[in-house]
Amino acid sequence: MKVQKIVSLDENTMIISQKMDNFSQWVRIALRSYDNGEDLATETMRRIKWAKVANILAATIIEHSIELDENYKGSIEELIASAMKEVQKQTSLRDFE
């Protein structure tokens, strides 16, 4: 369920927030990190690690696909884009992140 909450920003932080693609998502991530007793840097590093894992997994899948069919022309980027489309079908704000 989506709930509106107002955040007070000064002029500088307002400018920063306007540059962000999804400020609300960033705030939700920060709040969950805080609730877990972690700082935002820890959560960011975890997400970077899992992004690297996803890229390695995609590369492994492509390599095995080529071993099975030397004419296979898929790419890591296509595989990741396909996975992202599936992720975006999720309806919950928490699942989407």
N, C-alpha and C positions, 0 to 999 in steps of 0.2 A: 504494500500500500504506500502510495506516495504522500508525503506530508510536507507542507511548506514550513520553512523555518527561516527567519530573517537573520542575516549575518551583517554586523556593522563593520565597515571597512573605512580606512582613511583614503585620501586621494591616491597615494602611492600603491597601496594594496588593491585598490579598485582597478587601477591601470594594469597591474599584473594579472588580476582575475579576468579581465577582458581579453587578454592574450591567450588564455587557456581554452582548449577545445571543449572541455567538459568540467567546469569548476565544481559543479555539484558532485560529480563522481569523485573528484579529488578530495573533497570534504568528507564524503562517506568513507573513503579509504583511510583517511587520517583518523577519523573517529573510531573506526574498527581497530586500527593499530593501537590507539590510545587505550581502548577498552581491553585489549589483549596485553597491556603493559609494555608495549613496544613503541619505539619512535617511528616516525614516518620513513626515515632512512632505512631502517631494517626492512620495512615492508617493500620499499622501492627496490632494494637489493634482492629480495625474494622474487619479485616480479621479473627483474632482469635475468635472474638465474633460470626461472621457468621459461622465459622467452628463448634463452639459449638452448635449453633442453628441447623445446619444440622445434627449433631449427635443426638441431642434430638429428632428432627423430625423423623429420621430414627428409633430410639428406639421406638417412639410412634407408627409408622407404623407397626413395628414388633409385638408389644404388641397387637394391634388391629387385626392383621392377625392371631395371635394365638387364640384370643378370637373367631374369626370367624371359625377357623379350628385348633383344638388342635393338629393336626398332622403336622402343618406347621413347616418346618425346616429351614426357611430362617434366615439369620443373618444380623446384622447391617453392618458388613464389606462387605457382598455381595451386600447389597442395595446401600451402598456408592460407591462401585466399579462400579456397574451398572450405577449410576448417573454420575460418572467420565468419563465413556466411552462415554456417550452422550455429555458431555461437550467437550471432545477432538475431537468430530466430527465438532465442529465449526471452521470456516475458518479464521475469522478475528483475528488478534493478540490481539486486545482489548477485543473481546468476549472471547477468549481462557483464558485470565487471570481471 
